[in-house]
């Protein structure tokens, strides 16, 4: 657009401002009609990040959600996704300032596509998110960039928090394991913490909890799984070659493109 405006020797500042306002007005109009961020992006042929930023900057996002959407429920896919990614990189937080909890996501700059896939799944539950730049690491001299975001607070997240967290710490229980019944949960757990070798990082869990996670895989017929003790007395899972093809085929429909490099069996 800028190229063609300059080519016509027009003052592009006022024209671009007008176009931006027109686009923003369309976004907010659709949002007030009850359209989700994902729906608006599809209607206007834009991306979710841009639409989300416009809604956030308008100051309407939290107010609209709180007054209109506290009674909405998680879909089964959203619930299963949360159960899986909380096994991995995501966490549920509840602070003294809020009655309810929220889901928090963090991914490195290189995993923007994974981060945005999580934003898209959470859809109308999603709150603000942005690219974050850390202070310089004194040990390495590097500045690390990541994407961070969180959902709105919601009673559904509070229920999950009360089930999964004890004294503020994530705990794997049989109740948690029994709730997981869809491959999307395993897919996001693997995308967060899995490797092409079939290892799944479970370092933050006790040996008893890792045994429960092995049982989770066993109940979906992924039976060839080992528990390996690391040099620092942590435990990791590894899906062995006998079950690897079955596991990859199970989660493959829910693996985003950039993460398919973690799969061994990725044909078809």
C-alpha positions, 0 to 999 in steps of 0.5 A, spaced: 500 500 500 505 504 501 509 503 495 503 505 491 501 511 495 508 514 494 508 512 487 502 516 486 505 522 490 500 522 495 501 524 502 501 517 505 500 519 512 493 521 512 491 516 508 494 510 512 491 513 518 484 513 515 485 506 512 488 504 519 482 507 523 477 504 518 480 497 519 480 498 526 473 500 526 471 494 522 475 489 527 471 492 533 464 492 530 465 485 529 468 484 536 461 487 539 457 483 535 460 477 539 465 474 533 471 471 536 478 473 535 479 467 530 472 469 526 474 476 525 481 474 523 478 470 517 473 475 515 478 480 514 483 476 512 488 478 517 492 474 523 490 473 530 495 477 533 494 483 529 486 482 531 488 481 538 492 487 539 487 491 536 482 489 541 486 489 547 489 496 545 481 499 544 480 497 552 474 493 550 477 486 551 477 485 559 470 488 560 467 485 554 469 478 556 467 479 564 460 482 562 458 477 557 462 471 557 463 468 564 458 463 563 461 460 557 464 453 558 470 450 555 469 445 549 472 438 550 478 440 545 480 446 549 479 442 556 484 436 553 489 441 550 489 445 557 490 438 560 496 436 555 500 443 555 499 444 563 503 437 563 508 441 559 510 448 558 504 452 560 501 453 568 495 455 571 496 461 576 491 464 581 493 470 585 490 473 591 487 479 587 483 475 583 477 470 585 479 465 579 485 463 575 488 463 569 492 459 564 499 462 562 503 461 556 510 462 554 514 460 548 521 462 545 521 467 539 523 461 535 516 457 537 512 463 535 508 458 531 507 454 537 505 459 541 500 462 536 497 455 535 495 455 543 492 462 542 488 460 537 485 454 541 483 458 547 480 463 542 475 467 546 478 465 553 485 468 551 487 475 554 493 479 552 499 476 549 506 480 546 513 479 544 517 479 551 525 481 551 529 480 557 534 484 560 541 482 558 543 475 561 550 477 565 553 470 564 552 470 556 551 477 554 545 475 550 538 478 550 533 473 550 526 474 546 520 470 548 512 470 547 508 471 553 500 471 554 495 469 559 487 467 558 482 471 562 481 469 569 475 464 569 471 459 574 473 453 569 480 455 570 479 455 577 476 448 578 482 445 574 487 449 578 484 446 585 485 439 582 492 440 579 495 444 584 497 443 591 500 449 595 502 452 589 505 446 586 503 442 580 502 435 582 500 429 577 494 425 580 490 419 578 484 424 577 488 428 572 491 422 568 483 419 568 481 426 565 486 425 559 482 422 553 484 425 547 490 425 542 490 433 542 493 433 549 498 428 548 500 432 542 501 438 545 505 435 551 510 432 546 510 439 542 512 442 549 517 437 552 518 431 547 524 430 542 525 426 536 528 421 540 522 419 543 524 422 550 519 426 554 522 431 559 518 430 566 524 432 570 519 437 574 515 431 577 517 425 582 518 418 580 511 416 582 508 422 578 512 419 572 510 412 573 502 415 573 504 418 566 507 412 563 500 409 565 497 414 561 501 412 555 499 405 557 492 406 557 492 408 550 496 402 548 503 406 548 506 400 552 513 400 550 515 406 554 521 406 559 523 411 565 530 413 565 533 416 571 538 422 569 544 424 573 541 429 577 536 424 580 530 426 575 526 422 571 524 422 564 520 418 559 522 415 553 517 412 548 521 406 545 521 404 538 516 398 538 511 403 540 513 409 536 510 409 530 503 408 533 504 414 538 506 418 532 500 416 528 496 418 534 498 425 535 500 427 528 493 430 526 494 435 532 502 437 530 503 444 527 507 444 521 514 447 524 513 441 530 513 435 525 520 435 525 520 431 532 516 426 528 519 420 526 513 417 522 511 423 518 508 420 512 501 421 509 
